Amino acid sequence: MGGQVIDTGSDAILEKGISQGISQGISQSILQLLEYKGEVSDELRETIYAETDGNILRKWLLLSANVPSVAAFIRQMN
């Protein structure tokens, strides 16, 4: 086989796994910041964990760091 590497799609699987891990980490950071500012409902928690768009998650992360309350976050997240 001469050291040849055959791609079996594992790179795509790895990239997807890394992307999902990053999304989970950002979601956890958002929730930690919000929990410091008040009670986070199960509905909001599910909404944040369900989001997979990295741009939206980064927007929410910055928002969660800068709002004074969970209510303000909810008003501004859309």
C-alpha positions as CSV (number, residue, x, y, z in Angstrom):
1,M,0.0,0.0,0.0
2,G,3.0,2.3,0.0
3,G,1.9,4.6,2.8
4,Q,-1.0,5.9,0.8
5,V,-3.8,7.3,2.9
6,I,-7.4,6.7,1.8
7,D,-9.9,9.2,2.9
8,T,-13.0,7.5,4.2
9,G,-14.9,10.6,5.1
10,S,-13.4,10.7,8.6
11,D,-12.1,14.3,8.0
12,A,-15.7,15.4,7.5
13,I,-16.9,13.6,10.6
14,L,-14.0,15.1,12.6
15,E,-14.8,18.6,11.3
16,K,-18.5,18.2,12.2
17,G,-17.6,16.9,15.7
18,I,-15.2,19.9,16.3
19,S,-17.9,22.3,15.1
20,Q,-20.5,20.8,17.4
21,G,-18.1,20.9,20.3
22,I,-17.3,24.6,19.7
23,S,-21.1,25.4,19.5
24,Q,-21.6,23.6,22.8
25,G,-18.8,25.5,24.4
26,I,-20.2,28.8,23.2
27,S,-23.7,27.9,24.4
28,Q,-22.3,26.9,27.8
29,S,-20.5,30.2,28.1
30,I,-23.6,32.2,27.1
31,L,-25.6,30.3,29.8
32,Q,-23.0,30.9,32.5
33,L,-23.0,34.6,31.8
34,L,-26.8,34.8,31.8
35,E,-27.0,32.7,35.0
36,Y,-24.9,35.3,36.7
37,K,-27.5,37.9,35.8
38,G,-30.6,36.0,36.7
39,E,-32.7,32.9,36.3
40,V,-32.5,31.2,32.9
41,S,-35.7,29.4,31.8
42,D,-35.6,25.9,30.4
43,E,-37.1,27.3,27.2
44,L,-34.3,29.8,26.8
45,R,-31.7,27.2,27.7
46,E,-33.1,24.9,25.0
47,T,-33.2,27.7,22.4
48,I,-29.5,28.5,23.0
49,Y,-28.4,24.8,22.9
50,A,-30.5,24.2,19.7
51,E,-28.7,27.0,17.8
52,T,-26.0,25.7,15.5
53,D,-25.1,28.8,13.5
54,G,-21.8,30.0,14.8
55,N,-22.4,33.6,13.8
56,I,-25.6,33.8,15.9
57,L,-23.9,32.1,18.9
58,R,-21.0,34.6,18.8
59,K,-23.5,37.4,18.6
60,W,-25.4,36.0,21.6
61,L,-22.1,35.5,23.5
62,L,-21.2,39.2,23.1
63,L,-24.8,40.2,24.0
64,S,-24.9,38.0,27.1
65,A,-21.7,39.7,28.3
66,N,-23.1,43.1,27.8
67,V,-26.7,43.1,28.9
68,P,-27.8,43.9,32.4
69,S,-30.3,41.0,32.8
70,V,-31.7,37.9,31.2
71,A,-34.8,39.8,30.2
72,A,-32.7,42.3,28.3
73,F,-30.9,39.4,26.6
74,I,-34.2,37.9,25.5
75,R,-35.5,41.3,24.1
76,Q,-32.3,41.8,22.1
77,M,-31.4,38.3,20.9
78,N,-33.4,38.5,17.7
